[in-house]
Amino acid sequence: QVQLVESGGGLVQPGGSLTLSCVASGISFRMYRMSWFRQAPGKQRESVARFDGNGSANYPDSVKGRFTISRDNAANTVYLQMNNLKPEDTGVYYCYAYRVGSNALWGQGTQVTVSS
């Protein structure tokens, strides 16, 4: 079965940390570019971390220096380490897998809430 399953979300205080995981199944994981997106209530889904075609990590300014994307191809898993979390980081976080010539894949999402 082809799927992406995220985990690791939850409630955290401002300044805290969380690590999200996304496990892929049914795909040749190492062939896919992996990304993390988030969607806050009432807002469009936005990219927060991605690997480009050269395997380099890219981040928007809003999370640069606080978020780190990494992957373990042997475990078919991509991670998102989030530090110094802020209330504006609240949202549903989605894993995204893309490969030229194949259907893009989305996970079901995991909720992250940053609040005191």
Buried (B, 14 or more C-beta within 10 A) or exposed (E): EEBBBBEBBEEBEEEBEBEBBBBBEEBEBEEBBBBBBBBBEEEEBEBBBBBEEEEEEEBEEEBEEBBBBBBEBEEBBBBBBBBEBBEEBBBBBBBBBBBEEEEEBBBEBBEBBBEE
